[in-house]
Amino acid sequence: MLRFLRSVVLAAAAGAGLTSALMMSAAPAAAVESAQPTPAVESVVVYPGMEIRQAGSLCTLGYVDSVERIAFSAGHCGGHGPVTDAGGRFLGTVSSWRDNTPDGSVVRVDQVISDYQVIDLAADVVINDITPVGRQLVADAAAPLTVGQQVCHYGVITGESCGTIERINNGWFTMDNGVVSRKGDSGGPVYTLAGDGTAVLIGLFNSTWGHLPVAVSWQATSRDALGDIGAGVITAVSARG
């Protein structure tokens, strides 16, 4: 009887030892599993020349100000509400805009055309000033405009195309000799190239005048935007898709 009881005790002790061993062997696996790193959330990068979506419209982002954390595109792209990238990721919200672009009517060369929107960028987006073709885009409200000046335009539909300024009008200018555009390019940057290859912003793409691509000048746009942001003005005359 004593021998039997001893064997039961030994068996119980062996069972307890096995259980402890199993727990010890299982612990490292659980620890390894819990130590797995959490997948990083990819940051949204905002840059000139990228595709943006708003109010059912597809357009091109024209300029990004990294200091003020605002971006610019064409006012007729939507002019209000949230702005996302092509994948639907939130970029920011329109804070002010203007658009008096005539739709389908004759435009006189002395007629003022304003067409821009200011987008307040979200706090978590990353700002980049490089266009899709690798050009650094800088803004200069004092950059001169002259007839025959070499210019380039970037739009998400047509990419980069270059030509010359055909005519300078009241806050806008026409281009030819190689500059092309299609629906979706609206708001894209229009720029000249400095000697070091830097792209100097001189306008935002608007539409066409006859068969000629049109841009609103950055000189006029930056001046109007500064007044609108300071006064909190939102101006809308027309809103084309």
Biotite code that builds the C-alpha atoms (Angstrom):
import biotite.structure as struc

atoms = struc.array([
    struc.Atom([0.000, 0.000, 0.000], chain_id="A", res_id=1, res_name="MET", atom_name="CA", element="C"),
    struc.Atom([2.765, 2.378, 0.824], chain_id="A", res_id=2, res_name="LEU", atom_name="CA", element="C"),
    struc.Atom([4.495, 1.499, -2.392], chain_id="A", res_id=3, res_name="ARG", atom_name="CA", element="C"),
    struc.Atom([1.294, 2.237, -4.355], chain_id="A", res_id=4, res_name="PHE", atom_name="CA", element="C"),
    struc.Atom([0.776, 5.593, -2.679], chain_id="A", res_id=5, res_name="LEU", atom_name="CA", element="C"),
    struc.Atom([4.337, 6.555, -3.411], chain_id="A", res_id=6, res_name="ARG", atom_name="CA", element="C"),
    struc.Atom([3.895, 5.744, -7.052], chain_id="A", res_id=7, res_name="SER", atom_name="CA", element="C"),
    struc.Atom([0.759, 7.917, -7.154], chain_id="A", res_id=8, res_name="VAL", atom_name="CA", element="C"),
    struc.Atom([2.672, 10.777, -5.572], chain_id="A", res_id=9, res_name="VAL", atom_name="CA", element="C"),
    struc.Atom([5.504, 10.337, -8.047], chain_id="A", res_id=10, res_name="LEU", atom_name="CA", element="C"),
    struc.Atom([3.032, 10.251, -10.914], chain_id="A", res_id=11, res_name="ALA", atom_name="CA", element="C"),
    struc.Atom([1.416, 13.413, -9.711], chain_id="A", res_id=12, res_name="ALA", atom_name="CA", element="C"),
    struc.Atom([4.785, 15.073, -9.355], chain_id="A", res_id=13, res_name="ALA", atom_name="CA", element="C"),
    struc.Atom([5.737, 13.951, -12.845], chain_id="A", res_id=14, res_name="ALA", atom_name="CA", element="C"),
    struc.Atom([2.463, 15.349, -14.188], chain_id="A", res_id=15, res_name="GLY", atom_name="CA", element="C"),
    struc.Atom([3.093, 18.640, -12.474], chain_id="A", res_id=16, res_name="ALA", atom_name="CA", element="C"),
    struc.Atom([6.583, 18.722, -13.925], chain_id="A", res_id=17, res_name="GLY", atom_name="CA", element="C"),
    struc.Atom([5.233, 18.048, -17.411], chain_id="A", res_id=18, res_name="LEU", atom_name="CA", element="C"),
    struc.Atom([2.654, 20.809, -17.058], chain_id="A", res_id=19, res_name="THR", atom_name="CA", element="C"),
    struc.Atom([5.337, 23.264, -15.923], chain_id="A", res_id=20, res_name="SER", atom_name="CA", element="C"),
    struc.Atom([7.532, 22.242, -18.816], chain_id="A", res_id=21, res_name="ALA", atom_name="CA", element="C"),
    struc.Atom([4.687, 22.776, -21.279], chain_id="A", res_id=22, res_name="LEU", atom_name="CA", element="C"),
    struc.Atom([3.966, 26.195, -19.805], chain_id="A", res_id=23, res_name="MET", atom_name="CA", element="C"),
    struc.Atom([7.609, 27.125, -19.985], chain_id="A", res_id=24, res_name="MET", atom_name="CA", element="C"),
    struc.Atom([7.878, 25.965, -23.579], chain_id="A", res_id=25, res_name="SER", atom_name="CA", element="C"),
    struc.Atom([4.707, 27.830, -24.530], chain_id="A", res_id=26, res_name="ALA", atom_name="CA", element="C"),
    struc.Atom([5.683, 31.090, -22.865], chain_id="A", res_id=27, res_name="ALA", atom_name="CA", element="C"),
    struc.Atom([8.450, 32.070, -25.286], chain_id="A", res_id=28, res_name="PRO", atom_name="CA", element="C"),
    struc.Atom([6.125, 31.586, -28.295], chain_id="A", res_id=29, res_name="ALA", atom_name="CA", element="C"),
    struc.Atom([3.475, 33.802, -26.733], chain_id="A", res_id=30, res_name="ALA", atom_name="CA", element="C"),
    struc.Atom([6.080, 36.376, -25.864], chain_id="A", res_id=31, res_name="ALA", atom_name="CA", element="C"),
    struc.Atom([7.432, 36.321, -29.418], chain_id="A", res_id=32, res_name="VAL", atom_name="CA", element="C"),
    struc.Atom([3.917, 36.684, -30.820], chain_id="A", res_id=33, res_name="GLU", atom_name="CA", element="C"),
    struc.Atom([3.110, 39.652, -28.587], chain_id="A", res_id=34, res_name="SER", atom_name="CA", element="C"),
    struc.Atom([6.432, 41.271, -29.465], chain_id="A", res_id=35, res_name="ALA", atom_name="CA", element="C"),
    struc.Atom([5.651, 41.423, -33.198], chain_id="A", res_id=36, res_name="GLN", atom_name="CA", element="C"),
    struc.Atom([5.849, 45.089, -34.399], chain_id="A", res_id=37, res_name="PRO", atom_name="CA", element="C"),
    struc.Atom([2.623, 46.855, -35.365], chain_id="A", res_id=38, res_name="THR", atom_name="CA", element="C"),
    struc.Atom([2.581, 47.547, -39.127], chain_id="A", res_id=39, res_name="PRO", atom_name="CA", element="C"),
    struc.Atom([3.417, 51.211, -39.773], chain_id="A", res_id=40, res_name="ALA", atom_name="CA", element="C"),
    struc.Atom([0.723, 53.367, -41.363], chain_id="A", res_id=41, res_name="VAL", atom_name="CA", element="C"),
    struc.Atom([2.034, 54.852, -44.601], chain_id="A", res_id=42, res_name="GLU", atom_name="CA", element="C"),
    struc.Atom([2.047, 58.652, -44.571], chain_id="A", res_id=43, res_name="SER", atom_name="CA", element="C"),
    struc.Atom([0.183, 60.523, -47.292], chain_id="A", res_id=44, res_name="VAL", atom_name="CA", element="C"),
    struc.Atom([2.584, 62.638, -49.354], chain_id="A", res_id=45, res_name="VAL", atom_name="CA", element="C"),
    struc.Atom([1.292, 65.863, -50.931], chain_id="A", res_id=46, res_name="VAL", atom_name="CA", element="C"),
    struc.Atom([3.238, 67.246, -53.903], chain_id="A", res_id=47, res_name="TYR", atom_name="CA", element="C"),
    struc.Atom([2.734, 69.489, -56.946], chain_id="A", res_id=48, res_name="PRO", atom_name="CA", element="C"),
    struc.Atom([1.422, 67.659, -59.975], chain_id="A", res_id=49, res_name="GLY", atom_name="CA", element="C"),
    struc.Atom([-0.390, 64.935, -58.013], chain_id="A", res_id=50, res_name="MET", atom_name="CA", element="C"),
    struc.Atom([-3.937, 63.814, -58.744], chain_id="A", res_id=51, res_name="GLU", atom_name="CA", element="C"),
    struc.Atom([-6.625, 65.145, -56.407], chain_id="A", res_id=52, res_name="ILE", atom_name="CA", element="C"),
    struc.Atom([-10.321, 64.352, -56.098], chain_id="A", res_id=53, res_name="ARG", atom_name="CA", element="C"),
    struc.Atom([-13.154, 66.484, -54.769], chain_id="A", res_id=54, res_name="GLN", atom_name="CA", element="C"),
    struc.Atom([-16.882, 66.851, -55.332], chain_id="A", res_id=55, res_name="ALA", atom_name="CA", element="C"),
    struc.Atom([-16.742, 64.216, -58.066], chain_id="A", res_id=56, res_name="GLY", atom_name="CA", element="C"),
    struc.Atom([-13.989, 66.048, -59.976], chain_id="A", res_id=57, res_name="SER", atom_name="CA", element="C"),
    struc.Atom([-10.488, 64.919, -60.885], chain_id="A", res_id=58, res_name="LEU", atom_name="CA", element="C"),
    struc.Atom([-7.863, 67.677, -61.022], chain_id="A", res_id=59, res_name="CYS", atom_name="CA", element="C"),
    struc.Atom([-4.153, 68.361, -60.576], chain_id="A", res_id=60, res_name="THR", atom_name="CA", element="C"),
    struc.Atom([-2.526, 69.951, -57.535], chain_id="A", res_id=61, res_name="LEU", atom_name="CA", element="C"),
    struc.Atom([-0.590, 73.052, -58.553], chain_id="A", res_id=62, res_name="GLY", atom_name="CA", element="C"),
    struc.Atom([1.551, 74.223, -55.652], chain_id="A", res_id=63, res_name="TYR", atom_name="CA", element="C"),
    struc.Atom([2.285, 73.254, -52.038], chain_id="A", res_id=64, res_name="VAL", atom_name="CA", element="C"),
    struc.Atom([3.429, 75.807, -49.444], chain_id="A", res_id=65, res_name="ASP", atom_name="CA", element="C"),
    struc.Atom([5.384, 73.879, -46.808], chain_id="A", res_id=66, res_name="SER", atom_name="CA", element="C"),
    struc.Atom([5.573, 76.839, -44.404], chain_id="A", res_id=67, res_name="VAL", atom_name="CA", element="C"),
    struc.Atom([1.869, 77.694, -44.310], chain_id="A", res_id=68, res_name="GLU", atom_name="CA", element="C"),
    struc.Atom([0.861, 74.047, -44.983], chain_id="A", res_id=69, res_name="ARG", atom_name="CA", element="C"),
    struc.Atom([-1.566, 75.019, -47.719], chain_id="A", res_id=70, res_name="ILE", atom_name="CA", element="C"),
    struc.Atom([-1.896, 73.893, -51.327], chain_id="A", res_id=71, res_name="ALA", atom_name="CA", element="C"),
    struc.Atom([-3.355, 75.430, -54.481], chain_id="A", res_id=72, res_name="PHE", atom_name="CA", element="C"),
    struc.Atom([-5.356, 74.110, -57.400], chain_id="A", res_id=73, res_name="SER", atom_name="CA", element="C"),
    struc.Atom([-8.080, 75.383, -59.748], chain_id="A", res_id=74, res_name="ALA", atom_name="CA", element="C"),
    struc.Atom([-11.206, 76.817, -58.124], chain_id="A", res_id=75, res_name="GLY", atom_name="CA", element="C"),
    struc.Atom([-13.503, 75.225, -60.697], chain_id="A", res_id=76, res_name="HIS", atom_name="CA", element="C"),
    struc.Atom([-12.403, 71.767, -59.533], chain_id="A", res_id=77, res_name="CYS", atom_name="CA", element="C"),
    struc.Atom([-14.910, 71.913, -56.702], chain_id="A", res_id=78, res_name="GLY", atom_name="CA", element="C"),
    struc.Atom([-14.236, 74.950, -54.594], chain_id="A", res_id=79, res_name="GLY", atom_name="CA", element="C"),
    struc.Atom([-15.392, 73.497, -51.287], chain_id="A", res_id=80, res_name="HIS", atom_name="CA", element="C"),
    struc.Atom([-15.256, 70.545, -48.930], chain_id="A", res_id=81, res_name="GLY", atom_name="CA", element="C"),
    struc.Atom([-12.675, 67.790, -48.432], chain_id="A", res_id=82, res_name="PRO", atom_name="CA", element="C"),
    struc.Atom([-9.907, 66.956, -50.904], chain_id="A", res_id=83, res_name="VAL", atom_name="CA", element="C"),
    struc.Atom([-8.458, 63.448, -51.286], chain_id="A", res_id=84, res_name="THR", atom_name="CA", element="C"),
    struc.Atom([-5.784, 61.743, -53.336], chain_id="A", res_id=85, res_name="ASP", atom_name="CA", element="C"),
    struc.Atom([-6.552, 59.216, -56.080], chain_id="A", res_id=86, res_name="ALA", atom_name="CA", element="C"),
    struc.Atom([-6.913, 56.470, -53.464], chain_id="A", res_id=87, res_name="GLY", atom_name="CA", element="C"),
    struc.Atom([-9.426, 58.397, -51.372], chain_id="A", res_id=88, res_name="GLY", atom_name="CA", element="C"),
    struc.Atom([-6.987, 59.335, -48.602], chain_id="A", res_id=89, res_name="ARG", atom_name="CA", element="C"),
    struc.Atom([-7.772, 62.677, -46.968], chain_id="A", res_id=90, res_name="PHE", atom_name="CA", element="C"),
    struc.Atom([-5.422, 65.564, -47.834], chain_id="A", res_id=91, res_name="LEU", atom_name="CA", element="C"),
    struc.Atom([-7.197, 68.627, -46.495], chain_id="A", res_id=92, res_name="GLY", atom_name="CA", element="C"),
    struc.Atom([-10.154, 70.976, -46.785], chain_id="A", res_id=93, res_name="THR", atom_name="CA", element="C"),
    struc.Atom([-10.763, 73.950, -49.084], chain_id="A", res_id=94, res_name="VAL", atom_name="CA", element="C"),
    struc.Atom([-10.692, 77.180, -47.092], chain_id="A", res_id=95, res_name="SER", atom_name="CA", element="C"),
    struc.Atom([-11.156, 79.780, -49.864], chain_id="A", res_id=96, res_name="SER", atom_name="CA", element="C"),
    struc.Atom([-11.658, 79.858, -53.592], chain_id="A", res_id=97, res_name="TRP", atom_name="CA", element="C"),
    struc.Atom([-12.509, 81.957, -56.624], chain_id="A", res_id=98, res_name="ARG", atom_name="CA", element="C"),
    struc.Atom([-13.776, 81.014, -60.058], chain_id="A", res_id=99, res_name="ASP", atom_name="CA", element="C"),
    struc.Atom([-15.213, 83.428, -62.590], chain_id="A", res_id=100, res_name="ASN", atom_name="CA", element="C"),
    struc.Atom([-14.153, 81.351, -65.582], chain_id="A", res_id=101, res_name="THR", atom_name="CA", element="C"),
    struc.Atom([-16.780, 81.765, -68.304], chain_id="A", res_id=102, res_name="PRO", atom_name="CA", element="C"),
    struc.Atom([-18.110, 78.419, -69.463], chain_id="A", res_id=103, res_name="ASP", atom_name="CA", element="C"),
    struc.Atom([-18.750, 78.299, -73.192], chain_id="A", res_id=104, res_name="GLY", atom_name="CA", element="C"),
    struc.Atom([-18.879, 82.057, -73.700], chain_id="A", res_id=105, res_name="SER", atom_name="CA", element="C"),
    struc.Atom([-16.613, 84.479, -75.525], chain_id="A", res_id=106, res_name="VAL", atom_name="CA", element="C"),
    struc.Atom([-13.867, 85.920, -73.318], chain_id="A", res_id=107, res_name="VAL", atom_name="CA", element="C"),
    struc.Atom([-12.328, 89.283, -74.046], chain_id="A", res_id=108, res_name="ARG", atom_name="CA", element="C"),
    struc.Atom([-8.583, 89.580, -73.620], chain_id="A", res_id=109, res_name="VAL", atom_name="CA", element="C"),
    struc.Atom([-9.067, 92.443, -71.154], chain_id="A", res_id=110, res_name="ASP", atom_name="CA", element="C"),
    struc.Atom([-11.453, 90.391, -69.001], chain_id="A", res_id=111, res_name="GLN", atom_name="CA", element="C"),
    struc.Atom([-10.142, 89.316, -65.603], chain_id="A", res_id=112, res_name="VAL", atom_name="CA", element="C"),
    struc.Atom([-10.066, 85.580, -64.966], chain_id="A", res_id=113, res_name="ILE", atom_name="CA", element="C"),
    struc.Atom([-9.640, 84.266, -61.420], chain_id="A", res_id=114, res_name="SER", atom_name="CA", element="C"),
    struc.Atom([-9.585, 80.524, -60.835], chain_id="A", res_id=115, res_name="ASP", atom_name="CA", element="C"),
    struc.Atom([-7.956, 79.038, -57.741], chain_id="A", res_id=116, res_name="TYR", atom_name="CA", element="C"),
    struc.Atom([-8.655, 77.333, -54.450], chain_id="A", res_id=117, res_name="GLN", atom_name="CA", element="C"),
    struc.Atom([-6.653, 77.234, -51.227], chain_id="A", res_id=118, res_name="VAL", atom_name="CA", element="C"),
    struc.Atom([-6.523, 73.877, -49.441], chain_id="A", res_id=119, res_name="ILE", atom_name="CA", element="C"),
    struc.Atom([-5.682, 73.716, -45.737], chain_id="A", res_id=120, res_name="ASP", atom_name="CA", element="C"),
    struc.Atom([-3.611, 70.540, -45.485], chain_id="A", res_id=121, res_name="LEU", atom_name="CA", element="C"),
    struc.Atom([-4.188, 67.950, -42.776], chain_id="A", res_id=122, res_name="ALA", atom_name="CA", element="C"),
    struc.Atom([-1.691, 67.900, -39.915], chain_id="A", res_id=123, res_name="ALA", atom_name="CA", element="C"),
    struc.Atom([-0.511, 64.352, -40.657], chain_id="A", res_id=124, res_name="ASP", atom_name="CA", element="C"),
    struc.Atom([0.300, 64.681, -44.379], chain_id="A", res_id=125, res_name="VAL", atom_name="CA", element="C"),
    struc.Atom([3.900, 64.908, -45.552], chain_id="A", res_id=126, res_name="VAL", atom_name="CA", element="C"),
    struc.Atom([4.747, 67.808, -47.873], chain_id="A", res_id=127, res_name="ILE", atom_name="CA", element="C"),
    struc.Atom([7.057, 67.445, -50.861], chain_id="A", res_id=128, res_name="ASN", atom_name="CA", element="C"),
    struc.Atom([7.923, 70.138, -53.434], chain_id="A", res_id=129, res_name="ASP", atom_name="CA", element="C"),
    struc.Atom([9.059, 67.767, -56.220], chain_id="A", res_id=130, res_name="ILE", atom_name="CA", element="C"),
    struc.Atom([6.882, 67.246, -59.303], chain_id="A", res_id=131, res_name="THR", atom_name="CA", element="C"),
    struc.Atom([6.339, 63.738, -60.763], chain_id="A", res_id=132, res_name="PRO", atom_name="CA", element="C"),
    struc.Atom([9.093, 64.394, -63.337], chain_id="A", res_id=133, res_name="VAL", atom_name="CA", element="C"),
    struc.Atom([11.619, 65.231, -60.613], chain_id="A", res_id=134, res_name="GLY", atom_name="CA", element="C"),
    struc.Atom([11.598, 69.029, -60.793], chain_id="A", res_id=135, res_name="ARG", atom_name="CA", element="C"),
    struc.Atom([11.674, 71.073, -57.589], chain_id="A", res_id=136, res_name="GLN", atom_name="CA", element="C"),
    struc.Atom([8.880, 73.635, -57.800], chain_id="A", res_id=137, res_name="LEU", atom_name="CA", element="C"),
    struc.Atom([9.400, 77.034, -56.170], chain_id="A", res_id=138, res_name="VAL", atom_name="CA", element="C"),
    struc.Atom([7.060, 80.032, -56.174], chain_id="A", res_id=139, res_name="ALA", atom_name="CA", element="C"),
    struc.Atom([8.003, 83.591, -57.012], chain_id="A", res_id=140, res_name="ASP", atom_name="CA", element="C"),
    struc.Atom([5.210, 86.149, -57.226], chain_id="A", res_id=141, res_name="ALA", atom_name="CA", element="C"),
    struc.Atom([7.641, 88.553, -58.915], chain_id="A", res_id=142, res_name="ALA", atom_name="CA", element="C"),
    struc.Atom([8.648, 86.141, -61.689], chain_id="A", res_id=143, res_name="ALA", atom_name="CA", element="C"),
    struc.Atom([8.341, 88.019, -65.004], chain_id="A", res_id=144, res_name="PRO", atom_name="CA", element="C"),
    struc.Atom([5.998, 87.019, -67.815], chain_id="A", res_id=145, res_name="LEU", atom_name="CA", element="C"),
    struc.Atom([6.879, 87.811, -71.419], chain_id="A", res_id=146, res_name="THR", atom_name="CA", element="C"),
    struc.Atom([5.472, 86.818, -74.776], chain_id="A", res_id=147, res_name="VAL", atom_name="CA", element="C"),
    struc.Atom([7.593, 84.045, -76.288], chain_id="A", res_id=148, res_name="GLY", atom_name="CA", element="C"),
    struc.Atom([8.868, 82.946, -72.872], chain_id="A", res_id=149, res_name="GLN", atom_name="CA", element="C"),
    struc.Atom([9.595, 79.227, -72.538], chain_id="A", res_id=150, res_name="GLN", atom_name="CA", element="C"),
    struc.Atom([7.075, 77.508, -70.255], chain_id="A", res_id=151, res_name="VAL", atom_name="CA", element="C"),
    struc.Atom([6.093, 74.004, -69.180], chain_id="A", res_id=152, res_name="CYS", atom_name="CA", element="C"),
    struc.Atom([2.881, 72.619, -67.761], chain_id="A", res_id=153, res_name="HIS", atom_name="CA", element="C"),
    struc.Atom([2.269, 69.439, -65.770], chain_id="A", res_id=154, res_name="TYR", atom_name="CA", element="C"),
    struc.Atom([-1.135, 67.739, -65.645], chain_id="A", res_id=155, res_name="GLY", atom_name="CA", element="C"),
    struc.Atom([-2.098, 64.276, -64.411], chain_id="A", res_id=156, res_name="VAL", atom_name="CA", element="C"),
    struc.Atom([-3.649, 63.401, -67.780], chain_id="A", res_id=157, res_name="ILE", atom_name="CA", element="C"),
    struc.Atom([-1.069, 64.744, -70.257], chain_id="A", res_id=158, res_name="THR", atom_name="CA", element="C"),
    struc.Atom([2.065, 64.785, -68.071], chain_id="A", res_id=159, res_name="GLY", atom_name="CA", element="C"),
    struc.Atom([4.664, 67.458, -68.766], chain_id="A", res_id=160, res_name="GLU", atom_name="CA", element="C"),
    struc.Atom([4.448, 69.476, -71.980], chain_id="A", res_id=161, res_name="SER", atom_name="CA", element="C"),
    struc.Atom([6.443, 72.563, -72.882], chain_id="A", res_id=162, res_name="CYS", atom_name="CA", element="C"),
    struc.Atom([6.084, 75.484, -75.262], chain_id="A", res_id=163, res_name="GLY", atom_name="CA", element="C"),
    struc.Atom([5.900, 79.277, -75.108], chain_id="A", res_id=164, res_name="THR", atom_name="CA", element="C"),
    struc.Atom([3.656, 82.051, -73.820], chain_id="A", res_id=165, res_name="ILE", atom_name="CA", element="C"),
    struc.Atom([1.474, 83.192, -76.722], chain_id="A", res_id=166, res_name="GLU", atom_name="CA", element="C"),
    struc.Atom([-0.247, 86.199, -75.128], chain_id="A", res_id=167, res_name="ARG", atom_name="CA", element="C"),
    struc.Atom([-0.469, 87.869, -71.703], chain_id="A", res_id=168, res_name="ILE", atom_name="CA", element="C"),
    struc.Atom([-3.910, 89.109, -70.681], chain_id="A", res_id=169, res_name="ASN", atom_name="CA", element="C"),
    struc.Atom([-5.594, 90.409, -67.521], chain_id="A", res_id=170, res_name="ASN", atom_name="CA", element="C"),
    struc.Atom([-4.468, 87.939, -64.858], chain_id="A", res_id=171, res_name="GLY", atom_name="CA", element="C"),
    struc.Atom([-4.138, 85.069, -67.338], chain_id="A", res_id=172, res_name="TRP", atom_name="CA", element="C"),
    struc.Atom([-2.095, 84.019, -70.342], chain_id="A", res_id=173, res_name="PHE", atom_name="CA", element="C"),
    struc.Atom([-2.314, 81.669, -73.292], chain_id="A", res_id=174, res_name="THR", atom_name="CA", element="C"),
    struc.Atom([0.317, 79.143, -74.427], chain_id="A", res_id=175, res_name="MET", atom_name="CA", element="C"),
    struc.Atom([1.202, 77.355, -77.651], chain_id="A", res_id=176, res_name="ASP", atom_name="CA", element="C"),
    struc.Atom([4.057, 75.645, -79.527], chain_id="A", res_id=177, res_name="ASN", atom_name="CA", element="C"),
    struc.Atom([3.818, 72.358, -77.679], chain_id="A", res_id=178, res_name="GLY", atom_name="CA", element="C"),
    struc.Atom([1.804, 72.910, -74.486], chain_id="A", res_id=179, res_name="VAL", atom_name="CA", element="C"),
    struc.Atom([-1.141, 70.485, -74.393], chain_id="A", res_id=180, res_name="VAL", atom_name="CA", element="C"),
    struc.Atom([-3.958, 69.802, -71.955], chain_id="A", res_id=181, res_name="SER", atom_name="CA", element="C"),
    struc.Atom([-7.015, 67.680, -71.293], chain_id="A", res_id=182, res_name="ARG", atom_name="CA", element="C"),
    struc.Atom([-9.802, 67.561, -68.722], chain_id="A", res_id=183, res_name="LYS", atom_name="CA", element="C"),
    struc.Atom([-8.187, 66.605, -65.410], chain_id="A", res_id=184, res_name="GLY", atom_name="CA", element="C"),
    struc.Atom([-5.112, 68.796, -65.922], chain_id="A", res_id=185, res_name="ASP", atom_name="CA", element="C"),
    struc.Atom([-6.907, 71.769, -64.343], chain_id="A", res_id=186, res_name="SER", atom_name="CA", element="C"),
    struc.Atom([-5.012, 73.359, -61.471], chain_id="A", res_id=187, res_name="GLY", atom_name="CA", element="C"),
    struc.Atom([-1.674, 71.910, -62.521], chain_id="A", res_id=188, res_name="GLY", atom_name="CA", element="C"),
    struc.Atom([1.509, 73.982, -62.237], chain_id="A", res_id=189, res_name="PRO", atom_name="CA", element="C"),
    struc.Atom([2.739, 76.125, -65.120], chain_id="A", res_id=190, res_name="VAL", atom_name="CA", element="C"),
    struc.Atom([6.398, 77.055, -64.754], chain_id="A", res_id=191, res_name="TYR", atom_name="CA", element="C"),
    struc.Atom([9.593, 78.262, -66.332], chain_id="A", res_id=192, res_name="THR", atom_name="CA", element="C"),
    struc.Atom([12.927, 76.511, -65.869], chain_id="A", res_id=193, res_name="LEU", atom_name="CA", element="C"),
    struc.Atom([15.794, 78.229, -64.086], chain_id="A", res_id=194, res_name="ALA", atom_name="CA", element="C"),
    struc.Atom([19.401, 77.614, -65.094], chain_id="A", res_id=195, res_name="GLY", atom_name="CA", element="C"),
    struc.Atom([19.813, 74.962, -62.382], chain_id="A", res_id=196, res_name="ASP", atom_name="CA", element="C"),
    struc.Atom([16.729, 73.057, -63.538], chain_id="A", res_id=197, res_name="GLY", atom_name="CA", element="C"),
    struc.Atom([14.461, 74.362, -60.789], chain_id="A", res_id=198, res_name="THR", atom_name="CA", element="C"),
    struc.Atom([10.865, 74.944, -61.890], chain_id="A", res_id=199, res_name="ALA", atom_name="CA", element="C"),
    struc.Atom([9.654, 78.479, -61.074], chain_id="A", res_id=200, res_name="VAL", atom_name="CA", element="C"),
    struc.Atom([5.872, 78.648, -60.741], chain_id="A", res_id=201, res_name="LEU", atom_name="CA", element="C"),
    struc.Atom([4.223, 81.314, -62.922], chain_id="A", res_id=202, res_name="ILE", atom_name="CA", element="C"),
    struc.Atom([0.645, 80.031, -63.160], chain_id="A", res_id=203, res_name="GLY", atom_name="CA", element="C"),
    struc.Atom([-2.051, 77.433, -62.512], chain_id="A", res_id=204, res_name="LEU", atom_name="CA", element="C"),
    struc.Atom([-3.655, 75.707, -65.472], chain_id="A", res_id=205, res_name="PHE", atom_name="CA", element="C"),
    struc.Atom([-7.216, 76.869, -66.153], chain_id="A", res_id=206, res_name="ASN", atom_name="CA", element="C"),
    struc.Atom([-8.752, 75.695, -69.452], chain_id="A", res_id=207, res_name="SER", atom_name="CA", element="C"),
    struc.Atom([-8.499, 76.639, -73.125], chain_id="A", res_id=208, res_name="THR", atom_name="CA", element="C"),
    struc.Atom([-9.189, 79.841, -75.046], chain_id="A", res_id=209, res_name="TRP", atom_name="CA", element="C"),
    struc.Atom([-10.163, 78.647, -78.476], chain_id="A", res_id=210, res_name="GLY", atom_name="CA", element="C"),
    struc.Atom([-7.541, 75.983, -79.093], chain_id="A", res_id=211, res_name="HIS", atom_name="CA", element="C"),
    struc.Atom([-4.906, 77.584, -76.837], chain_id="A", res_id=212, res_name="LEU", atom_name="CA", element="C"),
    struc.Atom([-4.212, 76.303, -73.292], chain_id="A", res_id=213, res_name="PRO", atom_name="CA", element="C"),
    struc.Atom([-4.788, 78.978, -70.609], chain_id="A", res_id=214, res_name="VAL", atom_name="CA", element="C"),
    struc.Atom([-3.259, 79.538, -67.164], chain_id="A", res_id=215, res_name="ALA", atom_name="CA", element="C"),
    struc.Atom([-4.132, 82.077, -64.490], chain_id="A", res_id=216, res_name="VAL", atom_name="CA", element="C"),
    struc.Atom([-0.966, 83.909, -63.486], chain_id="A", res_id=217, res_name="SER", atom_name="CA", element="C"),
    struc.Atom([0.667, 83.187, -60.139], chain_id="A", res_id=218, res_name="TRP", atom_name="CA", element="C"),
    struc.Atom([1.191, 86.920, -59.652], chain_id="A", res_id=219, res_name="GLN", atom_name="CA", element="C"),
    struc.Atom([-2.565, 87.563, -59.692], chain_id="A", res_id=220, res_name="ALA", atom_name="CA", element="C"),
    struc.Atom([-3.463, 84.349, -57.865], chain_id="A", res_id=221, res_name="THR", atom_name="CA", element="C"),
    struc.Atom([-1.054, 84.842, -54.975], chain_id="A", res_id=222, res_name="SER", atom_name="CA", element="C"),
    struc.Atom([-2.193, 88.452, -54.547], chain_id="A", res_id=223, res_name="ARG", atom_name="CA", element="C"),
    struc.Atom([-5.885, 87.505, -54.513], chain_id="A", res_id=224, res_name="ASP", atom_name="CA", element="C"),
    struc.Atom([-5.329, 84.497, -52.277], chain_id="A", res_id=225, res_name="ALA", atom_name="CA", element="C"),
    struc.Atom([-3.469, 86.579, -49.725], chain_id="A", res_id=226, res_name="LEU", atom_name="CA", element="C"),
    struc.Atom([-6.412, 88.965, -49.571], chain_id="A", res_id=227, res_name="GLY", atom_name="CA", element="C"),
    struc.Atom([-8.941, 86.140, -49.359], chain_id="A", res_id=228, res_name="ASP", atom_name="CA", element="C"),
    struc.Atom([-7.107, 84.250, -46.631], chain_id="A", res_id=229, res_name="ILE", atom_name="CA", element="C"),
    struc.Atom([-6.694, 87.409, -44.586], chain_id="A", res_id=230, res_name="GLY", atom_name="CA", element="C"),
    struc.Atom([-10.307, 88.477, -45.008], chain_id="A", res_id=231, res_name="ALA", atom_name="CA", element="C"),
    struc.Atom([-11.792, 84.991, -44.961], chain_id="A", res_id=232, res_name="GLY", atom_name="CA", element="C"),
    struc.Atom([-13.459, 85.639, -48.300], chain_id="A", res_id=233, res_name="VAL", atom_name="CA", element="C"),
    struc.Atom([-14.980, 82.840, -50.347], chain_id="A", res_id=234, res_name="ILE", atom_name="CA", element="C"),
    struc.Atom([-15.945, 83.919, -53.848], chain_id="A", res_id=235, res_name="THR", atom_name="CA", element="C"),
    struc.Atom([-17.774, 81.730, -56.344], chain_id="A", res_id=236, res_name="ALA", atom_name="CA", element="C"),
    struc.Atom([-19.195, 82.866, -59.628], chain_id="A", res_id=237, res_name="VAL", atom_name="CA", element="C"),
    struc.Atom([-19.326, 79.527, -61.406], chain_id="A", res_id=238, res_name="SER", atom_name="CA", element="C"),
    struc.Atom([-18.320, 75.989, -60.551], chain_id="A", res_id=239, res_name="ALA", atom_name="CA", element="C"),
    struc.Atom([-17.671, 73.685, -63.445], chain_id="A", res_id=240, res_name="ARG", atom_name="CA", element="C"),
    struc.Atom([-16.900, 70.003, -62.976], chain_id="A", res_id=241, res_name="GLY", atom_name="CA", element="C"),
])
